[in-house]
Amino acid sequence: MISNTIRRIQKRIEAIPTPGAIIYNAIVKKMLSKQELEFAKEILQKIKEGVLIDIGSGTGFLSIGIAKNAPNLKVYGIDLSKKMIEIASANAKNLKNIRFKHANAENLPFRDESVDLIVSTGSFHHWKHPIKVYNECYRVLKKNAEAWIYDGCSDLPSEYVHKLIRRYGFFKYRYFNQVARMHGFPWNEYQTNIKSMLTKTKFKNNFKMKLMNNWMKISLTKV
């Protein structure tokens, strides 16, 4: 299937190249801004000060939305694409509580137990070595702190499909589902392979999954 081919390419190419970064910056507000704002609202209910890392921050839409509304929070956007970092830094302009860093999530440039919350939206499916990334999240998080990983979820059970169609209409649901297919994982994979993989990380069984429209939120706690 085309979506499976795209996912294999995404695994091989973790860092979005310069043309892709420019296109992403041009269309993200139209395609993902509403959902990103929902994520930002949920995140801001959790944290207002301390240190937050946004893994796979892209052109900075989510990170900037959080930083603007939490001036006492230090926000760090991490991305493998140098062009993404360049665009995000320009988008942030004069915000003093945000910084974007070119770094690999497998080797986060932060001290042990120095971070209050880690978030990531739509980058999990790009990670070549997800266990390494999750273990790095565990290392830098403070005790009892959390990582919230959001990624697309397609091919949902029929009861969820019916709810989404009633809420958004058939054609919008189909659009969301196709985006999730190319930028996430199928429902069954979350319930099997991904759950199994998460138990092999340092978080072990300290995680939960919650469906949010066509997105899956994985919440992990360092105990």
TADAZI-V320222 format. One record per helix or strand of 2 or more residues. SS is the DSSP state (a for helix, b for strand). FROM is the first residue (numbers start at 1). LEN is the number of residues. If there is no record, write none. Layout:
BEGIN
ss->[SS:SS]
from->[FROM:FROM]
len->[LEN:LEN]
END
This chain:
BEGIN
ss->[a:a:a:b:a:b:a:b:a:b:a:a:b:a:a:b:a:b:b]
from->[2:18:33:50:61:73:82:98:105:115:124:130:141:158:170:184:187:207:215]
len->[11:14:14:6:9:7:11:5:3:7:3:11:14:11:13:3:13:6:7]
END
